[in-house]
Amino acid sequence: MSGIYALLYLIRAEITVKGGISATTATVVSGSNSDYPWLDLLDGLADVLHGLFPAMLALVLLAREPGLRAIGWDTRRLGHDVLVGVGFTALIGLPGLALVWTAHQLGLNASLQVVDLPDVWYRVPLLLLSAAQNGILEEIVVVAYLLTRLRQMGWSDSRALTTQAVLRGSYHLYQGFGGFLGNLVMGLIFGWWFQRTRRVLPLVFAHTLLDAFSFVGYIYLHEHVSWI
């Protein structure tokens, strides 16, 4: 459904907005801004918890068959998994910045307002929690669960890999064509790794770090770098 809504957003922008998707602004993380910061914080924490529920359900189902160790959701190789996650962060993050700049120059992406949260004491901690939620949700559901079940259904690795990569790209279409392409490539790399290693934890670490750098970096850089 996120992919469908993102596609409809893109179509609507291209049809109804002068200048198309490049004339719109997409917000990745937003939050409340009222006179009661503690209520705004609770709203943000509830959003994080809500986003974790699908991943928790997927883990329950995977625990039944084939088991959580079969998808690499364990700490047997924690140090190695962290190092691999850091490596993936560099592999995806640096070219990703170049893609964002290129898509911005070509008018293929919406302007990104990555963070729309008030400057309050809990902003950075909440952004880090949101980054972790994204990493857990997407890598557990889109990679570990989907690729495991498609293999059990008899799909070839190439067909399953393409499907999950397109799915990942689809729910980023609200950012424009650059967002779709960048996340499709990320899906191909992450999915290929999982199919060969059956370890999802490095991908969760990498995705969490990527989003953490994106969210927190945006706060401090967007007023100084025109294309961020």
Secondary structure, 3 states (H helix, E strand, C coil): CHHHHHHHHHHHHHHHCCCHHHHCEEEEEECCCCCCHHHHHHHHHHHHHHHHHHHHHHHHHHHHCCCHHHHCCCCCCHHHHHHHHHHHHHHHHHHHHHHHHHHHHHCCECEEEEEECCCCCCHHHHHHHHHHHHHHHHHHHHHHHHHHHHHHCCCCHHHHHHHHHHHHHHCCHHHEHHHHHHHHHHHHHHHHHHHHHCCCHHHHHHHHHHHHHHHHHHHHHCCCCCCC
